[in-house]
């Protein structure tokens, strides 16, 4: 076993935390997950000659907790300051966008208008956009739930936040809603591991992601999963 393999997977099995709650990054079921994150995990273990265990969750916060509590060796999460205190991230491999949806009769039409007194925003607890809005909003109130759109509906909130692709699909299925097309954030998705890993290990992961982007691996994986290849990070 190489030095990187031994450092990254001390149990001899690489345990990759997969967030099935983000449909851009992972699809399928806990028993048979697919998508870009699964493909990267498999490519990594192929190169390191390690067996792979996919540990699946339905939310980013659970994926993060799996890494920080020793249940996983790598994760696939958005780069956020609140996470970077405990996670060593690579450069991003995918960039997605956070957007808002509102009722059709809402007076809100821009991102700037959303951050106002009396505006309540439904978010998925512990998501990248929850963390981002928590540290950037000045006036609006965040209401957290298992899913942002669910708490938005259940509590009659003014706004729901989410990832562009699933939010756009949700709006298309609910004609009483409309999308504020302007993004409120860019979400940089990266591979992460714990801060106690060696500089060599983190550099190996970073170089791997750079290679997988430049070689077309990431674009091809996204396309095969029905996602746009334009999401590949620069």
Order of alpha helices (4+ residues) and beta strands (2+ residues): alpha-beta-beta-beta-alpha-beta-alpha-beta-alpha-beta-beta-alpha-beta-alpha-beta-alpha-beta-alpha-beta-alpha-alpha
